[in-house]
Amino acid sequence: MKQLIRLPILRLYHARLVLSIVFLILFTLWVANPALATSLYEMPTLQAGDQTWVIDKDEVLSRATEGQISKALEKLAEKTGNEVRFVTIHRLDYGETTQSFTDKLFEKWFPTPEAQANQTLLVLDTMTNTAGIRTGEKVKTLLSDALASSVANETLLVPLKQGDKYNQAFLDACARLVAVLSGQPDPGAPQIAETLNVESTFKSSEETDRNSSAVIVIVLLIAATVIPMVTYFWYQGFSN
């Protein structure tokens, strides 16, 4: 008789254990979600003169495109001393913007004014399709802040608005930067309709984070409703 009483209790204990494990896993995924962001400390070490020109963390560029860009930027560095780096990342930490991340990475790689002088860094966050750009003081004599902003927010972003054309976006940005930093005339930004507002077409990181959190909360609520029902019917099936 005692054995018969213990058996349902044991099954109920196992059911509760399974339920607890499921909730623990879901909660862990929810808490760990911000860890998917690209951290500054995950970026490789780099300094002026290094032959690394493209760091495609989100792997949105083809090998052919990366190779073509690297050759063009290497030739630019050899001829003019001006160095350009392209970086792609996926997702930013809370409170971080693409420009603030770009500034921090620029200063990490090139910590002194001398090291920064001939450097240009262009970063794209592929989750929000927003870009940041930072240049050294000597570069500004050829590439003004206004022109640099145009490269980051027009030349790079217009192809993305037209269909996530990452290869074309970086090839166009590379061609424009190489021309300007070589002392040639600026080929200009892509011609687009006046009604097109590139910045307004992409979700901000805050909107994306809110949407991600909302989805996770909904999943947790569904799990909280469905799992107890499944557990109840499972227990009833064993007890009958």
N, C-alpha and C positions, 0 to 999 in steps of 0.2 A: 504493500500500500504506500509506504514511504517512497519507494522507487517510482511509483506512478505519479506521485505528487512532485517529485524532484524533476522529472523529465520535462513537463511544461515550463517549469521555472528556469531550467537550464536553457531551453530553447528561447525563452523570452530574454534571457541574459545575452545570448548570442545575437539576437535581433537588435538589441539596444547597442551592443558593441559595434555591430556593422554600421548602424546609424551614426554612432559617434565618430567612427573612422571616416565615413563619407563627409560629414560636416567638417571635420578637421582638414580634410584634403581641400574642400571648397574654400574654407577660410584661408588656408595657406596660399592658395592661388590668388585670392583676392588681395591679401596683404602683399604678396610678392609681385603683384602687377607693376608697381612703379619701378621695380628692379630691372624691367625690360628696357628702361631708358639707357641711352648711351652715356657713360660716364667719361669725364675728362681723363680720368686715370686709366681708362681702357685703351686710350689712344697710344699708338707706338711712340717711342722717343725719336725725335728728329731735330736737326739743327741746320743752320745755313750751310749750303754746300753739299748736303746729302742729295743723292740721285733718286730720291723717291718723290714722285710728282703727283701721283694719284693714290688716295687711300679710300677705296670704295667699301666702306664698312657694311653698307646695306646691299651690296652686290647688285646694283641696278645697271651697271655698265657692262657691255660685252668686252671680251678680251681684245678684240680688234680695235674698239674705240679707245680702251685704256692704253693700248700700245701706240696708237696714232697720237693721242694727246701727250703721252710721255715723251715721244720723239720730238714733237713740236716744242714742248717746254724745255727739253734738254738743249735744243739748238738755241732757243732764246737765251738761256742762261749762259751758254758758251759765247754768244756774240755780244750780249749786252750786260751781263752780270745780274740782270733782273730775274728773280726766281718766283715762279707761281706754283702753288699747290692747290689741288682740288680734293675736297673731302665730302663723302656722303655719310650720313648717320640716319638712324631710325629711332625716333622718339627722344624727347628731351626730358630732363628731370623737372619736377614741379618748380615753377617759378623761373625756369630758365627760358631764354629766347634764343633763336638761332644766332642773332648778333652777339648776345652776351657769351654764348658758347664759343663763337668764333674769336672774340676778343681774348678770352681766357686761353684758348688753344694757341693763338698767335703768341701770346706772352709766355706761355710754357715752352714753346719751341724756340722762340727768339727773345730771350729775357733782357737783352740790352738794346739801347738805341742803335748801336753799331750793327748788331746782328739783324735788327728789324729793317734797316734802311732800304734794302733792295728787295724786300719780300712782299708778296701778295698772297693772301689766303682766302679762298672762296669755299664756303661750307653750305651744303644743302641738307635740310631735314626732310627726308622723303615721306614722313608720316603727315606732315602739314604742308609740304611743298613750299617752304619758306627758306630764304637764303640769307646768309650773312657774309660780309666781305670786310677785310682789314688790309691796309697797305702801310708800308714804311714811308718815312719822310722823303727819301730820294725818289721813290716811286711816284709820289704825288706831283712831281714836276712834269710828269708825262700823263699820269692817270689821276685826275682830280677826284675829289670825294664825290662830286656829282656824277662824273663819268663812271666811277666804280659802282655807285649805287644803281646806275642804269644797267650795267653789266649784270649785277646780281638780281635785280628786280624786273628787268625787261628781257635782256638777251637770254638769260638762263630760264626764266619762268614762263615765257610765252609758249615755247614748245610743250611744256608740261600742261598748260591749260588746254592745248590742242589735242591732248591724248596721252599724257605721261610719256612723252618722247625723251627719255633721259639721255640717250646717246646723242641725239641731235642737239639737245640743250647744252650739254657740256662741250660738244664739238664747236657749236656756235660761240659759246663763251670763250673757249680757248682761242679761236681764230681772231676774235675781237681784241682780246687781251694781248695776244702776240703782236698784232698789227700796231696797237697803240704803244706798247712797251718797246717796240722796235723803232719808234719815231715816225711811223707811217701815219697817214690820215686815218681818223676813226671811221670805220665802215658804218657805224651807227647802229641803233637798236632796230629790231624787227619792226616792220610796218604792220600795225594792227588797227582795227576799227576804233574810232573814238569812244564808242560805247563800252568797250572792253575794259573792265577794271580788274587787273590781275590779282591785286591784293585781296579783293573782296570775295573772290571765287574759292578761296581755300579756307578750311576750318582752322581756327586758332588751336593751339595746343591745349588751352583750357577747355574749349568745346569738345575736343577729342577725348580728353581725360574724363569729362563729365559723362559723355556717351558710353565710354568703356566701363565706368563705375556703375552706370545705370543698368547696363547689360548684366554685369556680375550680380548686382542686387536682385534683379529679376530671376536669374538662375537660382540664386540662393532661396528665394521665396518659393519658387516652383518645387525645388528639392525639399524644402521644409513641409510642403503640402503633400507631395507625391510619395516620398519615402515612408512616412508613417503609415500611409494607407497600404502601401505594398507590404510593409512589415506586419501590419495587422492581419491582412488576408493570408500572408505566409504563415503566421502563427496559428490562425484559425484552421488552415489546412492541415497543419501538423497535429493540432489538438483533437481534430475530429477522428 
